[in-house]
Amino acid sequence: MTRTFERDDSDGTDSGVDSRRRRVLGMAAGASAAAVLPTTGSVGAESDDETVTIVHDTHFHGRFEDAEAPELNLARYYAVVKEHLESAANSLFVGNGDDLAPSMLGLEYEGEHAIEALNETAIDVDGVGNHEYDFGADVATKRFEESEFPWVVANLLDDAGEPVPGTERWTTFEEGGLTIGVFGLVSTNFHSLTDYPAEWQVLGYVASAREAVDALREAGADVVVCASHVSTGVHYTLAEDVDGLDAIVGSHSNVVFDEPEVVDGTVISEFGDEFDHVGSLTLDAEGALVDWRRTDLLAPDADPAPAVDEYAEIEARYADEIPEDETLAAIAEEWTDELESELEQTAFETEVELNATFDNYAIETNWGNLMTDAMRTVGEIGDIEVDIAAQNAGGIRSGSTYGPGPVTGADVMNILPFPNEIEVVELTGEDVVAYLEEAIRPHPAENYGAQPAIQVSGLSYEWWGHDGESRVENLFVGGEPVDPDETYFLAHNDYSIENSDVLSTAEVVLASGQFQGPYVLERLEERDTVAPERENRMLRVDETVGEASVAVGDGETTLTVDVPDGTAAIRPDTFRAVIRTGADLEANAATADGDSVDVTFDTDDLRALVADVDEPALRLFGGYDPDQEHWDYGFDVPTSSGYDHFQLRADVSAAALTGNGDSNGSDGNESDGGNESDDDGSDDGMPGFGPLGALAGGSAGGYLYSRRRSAGDEPAETTENATDGNDD
């Protein structure tokens, strides 16, 4: 069985696919733990009164259409939902939450628009998702009470142990001759996902599910269904540990199955989110799967997935050929017209393509640089000199690229749709290092591996994430070596501050009152044209190889470094020299010879790189393919999103380039070799404060060379990412 993993919206602690899932999927057909369904249609003949069809799900994020393909919209999606409902003798339309936000419309209307649309669909029941609480408990309760359908969630309780206001823990429906019980589940880290009151309770998955199933069975339910907003991996735990659970539909993870699975008698069905897929499954009176169906809605320029040709139950249809539901189309137009008239105007022009995709988890992006640079100006509100800004990657939501060309206000609001306020906190240099290390998701981690998971402004650092560790080295703030005892001001969003172990203990020196989306938009509107580039702000390091030997010639300089252990091949076109301000120079060539690699640069260009910065931390970076057996993680490396190779780092003596140093040779003479590799790149044992003690002077400005997308940090063609925080 194959699956499409479009994106994992887990919280970073559950990858969406755990070891149990791999074990289940790896079993042969017919094994007792999991059954792979036949693909020939109905499993058995049942009378109409003995079956029910569950059409699912929602997960609309408060949107009325897809940001990149407006043909994929709620009006057409619901037209297909109605086809599924009407083709079944007995049916229920079951949602799974995250329907009020995050989106531009969600931020503007706080979900009111989505409730009107959902009421029109006559949805039978909706499971609560984390984004229902993006605007606080009072707004969520109001939206639940405005709904003409029940919201269910079994594992959220208020401080009195009652269902959270406006919801039920479970409910029942009569369809044909059957009683159908439905309950909801949401991620247990709910307090860290959204604006959920600290005193309210979040219960465990299995205990809540058992309580719900028992209560529904006692109420006479013939079939029990979970409207899920938990990660995919949790479903297999529920299937194995909760007796009497017939089906789980939807998820928190935006996973697309090619067909439902049956695990220990529980049907698991996940067909994505938003407007790409409509799924349905038909169950008999015993809760067994009788039939299933999936309709894929395709953008006009899309190609049907291979699975369409393999399974008769999967139908691919081009969205622009599906007549819209007229009432829902009118609702969408009414809510969007006024907002679009303001925001659809060009806000600014970009000379380069802006990358607001999920690459923002894995690599430094030009959008990340642009928006965090804008965030640093928030200090002007309180006359504070902001040194650093950071943004959690999960808060960059559109998954799209923009330009070259005009960028609208709506584009910016779709990228930054959350009601997150920009705040400024006071940190020591040691705190800054601790926060950067906290943000890293190190190897091994299912599906996404090591990634910095943030975007930054005002600093440059190297990050390392292997063997369950995370480490930051060579950290420069404003071009200067970080001082562990110095005070720095960091601009971030209030959500990330509250949910960081490091930042939550820091003093908030400015609560700006500015939401990120509108504020960044306002700053960018002040500029006619932007052309942000990548500036070596976040540099991945998999292996340090000591200090490079330097051989300076009249026209060309050669830096020689050791090849790291566990190298299968060197990537010659990825080598570059970088100084502490972020300025860099690409190598002319890199040639591996046994255990070393010679990297050549134009001598004048290399000297110019270091000429105007006192005692720069000059480093050589280069890519290499890792030997799989050497790393022995149990999976192929690198699994990291955005990377298809590893990266080495070597220190370089700037004095040797100018002939002022003795350790690494002089003009025309090769040195006697570099130092042995330092495992952690740190002289005094404190991560982030490595070989920097002798450095002084320098400037964050005056970059000598234009930024280049080095191949060493270029995103791989295929990436998988996991979003985080209330921004998933």
N, C-alpha and C positions, 0 to 999 in steps of 0.2 A: 504494500500500500504506500502511495506517495502522498505528500502534503505540500502545500505552499505556505512557507513562513514569510508573510509580508512584513511583519514587524512585531516584536514582543514588547507589549506595553506593561511589563511587570515592573516591580519596584526596585529591581536590582538584587533582591535577595532570593527571588524565585525566578529562574530563567524561563519558566514556562514549560520546560521539558526536563523532568528530573530523572534520576537513575531508574526509578520504577518504570517510567514511560519507555525508556530505552529497552528495558528488559521485556516489557509487554510487547513492544513493537517487533522485537527480535525473535519472538516465538514463532514457531511454524504454525501454519493454518491448522485448526483443529485442536490446538493445545487448550488446556482447560482455562488458563488465565485470560485469554482474549480470543475472540472469534472474528475473523475477517469476513465481512458480509459478501454474499453472492452479488453479482452485478446484473442479474437477469430480470429484475423487476420484483414483483411481490413475492414474499416468502411463503405466504399461505393465504387461502381464501377465507375471508371473514364476512359476516353480515354487517350491514351498515351500523347497527346498534352496538356492535362489538368492537368498534374501532374509533379512534380519535386521531386527528392530524394536528400536529403542533407546527405552526408556521413561525419561523424565527429568523433574525432577531432585530434589534434596533441599533444601539450604540452609535447614535447620529452625531454626537459631539455638538449639539446645538446648531448644526448646519442645515441648510436647505438644499445645498448642492456641493459637488466636489469642486475644490478650489482650482484644480488643473483642468477638469473636464466637466463643465457645467451641464452637459447632456446627462451626466449621472446625477440625478437629483431625486428628492423625496417624492415629487409628484409621479415620476415614472416608477420609482421603487415601489410605491404603494399600489400602482396599477398592477404590478406583477404579484405583490402580496395578495391582492384581491383574487387574482387568477388561481393562486394556490388555495386560498380559503374556499372559493366557490367550487373548485373541482373535487373537494372532499365532502363526504356525507356529514361528518361532524368535525369541527375544527376550532382551534384557538389561535389567536395572534399573540405571541409572547415576546416581550421585550426584555433586554438585559441591562438597561441603564446606560449611564454616560450620555444622556439624551439632551441635557440642558446646556452643556458646555464641554470643552473649551472651543470657542470660535469668536469671530468678530461679532456676530449676532448675539452670541451668548453674553459676551462682555457688555454689550450695549443694552440688552433687554433683560439680562439676568434670568433667562430661560422662559420668560412669559410667552415669547413667540413659539417656542417648542411645544408648550402645553396646548396652545390653541390648535396646532397642527396635529398633535397626537390625539387630542379629543376627536378631531375630525376623522381620524383613521379607525375609530372605534376599537382601538387596541384593547384586548381583554385584560392584560396584566403586564406590569413592567417591574423588573427587578431593579433595586437601587444600585447605582454605580457611584464611584467616588466623586465624580464631577458634579453630581447633583448638589454637593455641599460647597462648591467653589465660592459661593457668595455668602456663606454662613448658614447657620441652622435656621434662623428666622426666615430667610428667603426660601430655603429648601422646603420648610414646612408650608409656607404659603403656596408654593408651586404644587406640592402634593395635594393640598386641599382644593386647588383649582382644577385638579384632574378629575375627569369623569370615569376613571378606571382606578383600580387599586395598585399601589406600589408595595412590593413585598421585600423584606429582608429579615432573615431569621437570626443573624448574628450581630445586629446592632441593637443596643438597648440604651435608654436614657439613664440618668443617675438613680432613678427609682426602680430600675429593673423592668420598665415597661417598654413596649415597642417605641421606636423613635417617632416623634409627633408626625402625624399625617400618613403613617405607614401601617401595614399589618405584617406580622411575621410570616404568615401563610394564609391561603384562602382556597376555596373549592369552587368548581364549576360543574354544572350538569350538562353533558353533551350526549345526545342520543340516550342510550341506556346506561351510560357510564358516569361516575363521579370522578372528576379530575382534580387532584390536589397540586398546588403550585406554591413553592417557597423560593425565597431569594437568598443568595450569599454574596458577600463582598469581601475584598481583601482584608486580612486581619490587621495590616499596618495602616488602618484607616486614619488614625490620628496624624500620621506623617504624610498622608496622601492629600489631605484637603482640610478645609476649615471646619473640623468636627470638634465639638466641645470636649475639652480635656476630661471633664468629669463623667462623660457618657462612656458606656461600656462597649467593647468589641469582644465577641466570643469566638472560640475556636471553631474551625470548619466542621470537624467530625462530630463534636458534641452538639453543635447547633443543628446539623443535618439530621442526626439521629432523633433529636427532640422534635424537629419538624415532621419527619416521616412518621414517627409514632403518633403524633397528634393528628395528622391527616388520615392515617389508617383508622384511628379510633373514630374519626368523624365520618368514616365510610368511604374513603377514597379508594377507587379501584386501581387508579394509575397515579403515581406521584412523580412530579417533574421539578427539577431545580432550574430556575432562571439564574444562570451563573454570571457573576462578575468577579470571578477568581481566576488565577492563572491556570493554564492548561495542565501543568503537572499535578495540581491539586485534584483534578478530576479523577485521576487514577487512584489516588488515595481514597477519595470518597466512594468510588465504585467498589473498592476492595473491602472497605471498613464499615460501610453503612448498608445494612440489610433493608430491603424494601424500597430502595431508590431505583425507579425504573428508567429515568432519563435525565441527562444533563444537557441543557442547550445554551449556546452562547459561551462567552468567556471574557476575561480581562485582557486577553493576549492577542486578539486579532489574528488568530490562526485559521487557515482554511483547509478543512479536510476534503479529500476527494470523495469520501463516503463516511458515514457514521461508523463508529466502532462499538463493539459490545465487549465489556470487561466485567467479568463476574456477574453477568446478567443485567448490567446497567448500560444503556445506550448513551454514548457520548457523541454529540453533534455540534461542530463548530464550523461556521461558514462565514467568518470574517466580520467586518463592521462597516458602518456607513452604507454606501449605495452600490456596492459591487456584486453582492450575492444575496439572493433570497433562498432560504432553505426550509424544508419541511420534512417531517418524519411521521409516519403513521404507526401507531401502537395498537395492539389488541387489548382485550380485557385483562390479560395477565401482565401487561406492560411490555410484551415482546415486540420487537420490530417487525412490522409487516411490509413496509415499503418506505422509500425516501425519494426526495427530489431536490435538485439544486438548479437554480437559474442564475447564470452569470450575466450581469449587465456590463457590456463593453463600451468603451469610448469609441467614437467613429473611426479612429485610426488604429485601434487595437487589433491584435491577432488572437483568435481563440486559443486557450491553453490546450496542451496535448491531451489532458484528461477528458476534454470534451469529446474526443473521438473514441475514447476507451470505454466510457460508461454511458449507457443510454439514459440514465437518470440525470445526467448533467446536460443542460441546454444552454448554449451561448447565444445571446441576443444583443444586437447593437442598440444602445439606449436611445439613440435619436430616431429609431424606427418604432419605439414603443409610445403609444399615445399617452400623454400626461393625464393624470387625474385632475380634472379641471378645478375642482374646489381647492385642492391642496396647492395647485399652481397659483391660484388667486391669493391664497393666504400668504404664500411665500413672496409674491410680488408686493403685496401690501406692506409687509414688514421690512422688505429690503429696499424699496424704492427711495424712501426718505434718507436712509442711511447711505445708500449708494450714491445718491445725488451729491452728497458731501464728500464721501471717501473715494469715489471712483475717479476723481480728478487726479491728474498727475501731481505727485508730491515732490518728486525730484527725478533726475535722470542718472542712470549709472552707465559708465563707459565699459564696465566689465560685467560678466555674469555673476550675480550674487548667489552664493550657495547657502540656502537655508534648509537643506535636507538634513537627514539624520547622520550625515557625516559629522555634524557638530558634536557628536559623542566621541568620535575617534580622533579627529585631527583639528588643528587650528583652521578656521575657515575665514574667508574675507567678510562674510556677513557677521560672524562672531566678533571680528575685530571692529567692524563698523558700529555695531550696536553697543559693545562694551565701551568703546571710545566715547560714544554719546552719553552713556550712563555716568562716566566720570565727571561730566560737566554738571551733574546734579548738585555738587558741592557749592555752586554759585548761589543756590537758593539760601544756604545758610552761611555763606562766606567761609566755606571749608575747602582746603586744598586736598582734593581726593587723589590719593596716590595710585590706587588700584581699583579696578572693577572686575567683577566676575558674573557669569551667567550660567546657571545649570542648563545642560543641553536639553533636558526634557521640557524646558520652557520655550524652546524654539520648535514650533509645532506644525508648520505648514507642509513640511516635507518636499518643498519645491525649490526651484531656482528662478531667478528673476533677471531679465535683461540679457544682453545690453539693451538699453533703451529706457522708456519711462517706467517708473514704479509708482503705483497709486497708494493712497492712504489705506485702502482696503487690503492691499498686499501686506503692508506692515502690520496691520491689525490681525491679519490671519497668521502671520508669523509669531506674533506675541499676543495671544488672545486672553491671557489670564489676568484677573484682577489683583496682580501682585504689585505692591508698592515698593518703590526704590528707597532703601534705607542705607545709611552710612554707619559703619561700626569702627571702633578703635581697636587695633590689634598690635601686638608686638611682632617683630620679625619672626620669632619662633612660632607664634600663632599662625602667621601666614603660611609657613612651611607645613604646619600641622593640618591646616585646612586643605591645602593643595594635595597632600597625601591622603587625606580623608576622601577626597573626591574621586581618586583613582580606583578603578575596578580592576584588580590584578588577575593575572592567570593563576590557577585555571578557573574559568567561569563559563558555565554552559552557554553556548551559542555566540557569545560576544567577546569573551576574553578580556585582555587588558585594554583600557581606554581611559583618557583623562576625564571625560564626561562633563567638561565645562569649557567655556570660552573666557578669555581674560584680556585685560588692557592694563598697560603700565608696568608690565613685568615680562621677564623671559625666564624659563626654567626647563631643566631636563627632568623627565619622569621615567620611572622604571616600575614594571609590575609583573613579577614572576613569583612562582612558588607561594602564592597566597599573600605576598608582601606588596607594599607600595612604598616608593621612595622618591624623594625630590632632591635634586642636586643642582649646583651652579645656578642658584636663584639670584636674579638681578632685578631690583626695583628702580625704575627710572634710569636704567643703565648702570646703577651702582650695586655692588655686592650687598645683599641683604644683611642687615645688622640684627642679630637675634634679640637685642635689648631695645632697639629703636622703636618708636611708635609710628604706625602707618594707618591711614584711613582707607577703608575698603567699602566701595559701593556695591550693593547686591540687592536682590529682591527679598521682601520680608518672609516669604515662604521658605526660601532656602536658608535664611538666617535662623529662623525658628526651628528648622529640622536638621541643623548641623550641630554635632557635638561641640565643635570648636566655636562657631560663630554665635551660637545661642547663649554662650556665657560672656560674650563681649558686650561692652557698653555701646548702645545705640546713640550716636551723637547727632544724628539728623534723621528724622522721619519726614520725608519730603512731601508726602501727600500725593505723589505722582505715580500713577500706574505706568508700568514699563512701556506698553504699546503706545499710548498717546504721547508719552514724554519723548521716546525715541523718534516717533513720527515728527513731532514738533521740531526737534533738533535737526533732523534730516531735511525738513522743508526749508530750513534756513540756508541750505546749500543748493545751488543750482545743479551741480553735477558732483557725483562721487566716483571714485575709482579705487576702492580699498583693495589691499593686497595682503598676502600672508607674510608675516614678518618674524618667523622663527620664535614665536612667543612660547610655544609648547613643543619641546623636542623629545621625541621618543628615543630611549637608549635601552638596548637589550644586553650590550656587553661593552665594558670599557677595556681598552687595550693599551693603557699606559700612555707614554709620551712619544710623539712621532720624532724620528730623526729627520733632520733638515739638510738638504743639499741645494745651495743657492747657485744658480747659473746666471749668465748675463740676460738671457731671454726667458729661461724657464726654471722653476723651482720644483724639486721633488720632495714630497713628504712620504716617508716609508713607515708603515705600521704593521704590527702583527695581525695575521688573520685569526679571528676568534676561534676558540674550540667549538666544535659542533657546526662548522660552516660547510655547506654543500657547494656553494658557488658564490662568487662576488658579483654584485650588480655594478658594473663600471660607471653607468650613467647617473648614479645617485650620489656621487661624492661631492662635497662642498665644504668650504671653510666658513665658520661663523664666529663673529665677535660678540661681545656681551651686549651691545646695543641692539643686536638682531640683524645687523647688516651681514651679507654673505657674498660668497663668490663661488661659482660653479667651477669644478675642476675641468681641465682640458681633457684628461684621460686618467684611467685607473687600470693598472695591470697587475694581476695576481701572479706570483712566482713562488710556488711552494707554500711556505708558512708566512709569507709577507706579501704586502701589496704596495706598489709604488703609485703615488697619486701626484700628477703634475699640474702646475698652475703657471700662468703668465707671471713672471717675477714682478714686473711693475704694478700689475693689478693687485697682486697679493700684498705688496708693500703699501699700496694706496689704501687698502682695506683697513690697515692698522695704523695709518700715519697720524690721524687726528684724534686718536683716543689713547690716553695714557694707560700703559700696562693693561691692554685688553686681555680678557680670558679668551684666547684664540683656540678654537677647537675644530677638529676635523670630524665630519660625519659621513657615513657611507652605508649603503645597504648590502645585505647578504641573505642568501637563501639558507634557512636553518636545516641542519641534518635532523630528520625526524627521530631517529633512534637515540641521538645524543640527548634530546630534550625529554623524551619519554613521558609525556603527559597522559598518554592513553588516547590522545587524539592528535590529528595533524595540526602543527603550528605553522604560521600564527593564526589563531582563531579570531584575533582582534578585528573588530569592524574597522574598515578603512585601510587595512594593511595586507599586503601579500608577501612581505619580506620583513626581516629583522634589520636593526640598525646598530652599528658600532659607533663608539666615540673615542677619539684620541686627543690629548692635549698637545698644543703646539707652542713652542717658545717664540713670541713675537720678536724678542731681541735677536734671535738667531737669524731672522729674516733680514734684519738691517745690518748685521755684522757687529752688533754691540754686545753679543753674548758669547760665552765661552763653552757652554754645555753642549750645544747642538751644532757646532761647526761654524764655518764662515763661508764667504763667497767661494763657490767652486769646490768646496770640500765637504764631503759627506761626514756626518757625525759618527761617533762610535756606537750608535744605537740608542733606542729609547729606554725609558724605565720599564720595569716589570709592571704588568697590569695590576691595578688597584681594584679589588673586588667591588668596593662601594664608592670609589671616587671621592672619599672624604678623608681629610687629614686628621680632624680632631674628634671623629666619632659622632658628630652631630649631623644627621641628614639635612641637606639643604645648605650647610655651611662648610662645603668642601674646600678645595684648594683656592681660596679667595682671600686669605689673610693679607697678602702683599698688594692687593689691588687697591687703587685709589683713583679719584678723578673720573673723567668720562662724562658722557651726556646721553640722554635718551633720544635727543634729536640728532639732526645732522647725519642721517643715514647716507652712507657713501654709495650704496648700490641699490638699484631698484629691487623690490622683492620678487622672488621667483617661486613658482610652485616647484619645489624640488621633488624629484621622483621619490626621495626617501620618505616624504610625508604625504605622498599622493594617495587618495583613497583608492582601495581596490575596486574592481568593477562590480563585485557583488558583496554587499554588506548586510549584516543583521545587527540590529540594535535593540537595546532595551531602554525604555524611557524611565524616568524617575520622578518621584515626588508627586505633588498635586498636578504635575505637568505630564501625566501619562494618560 
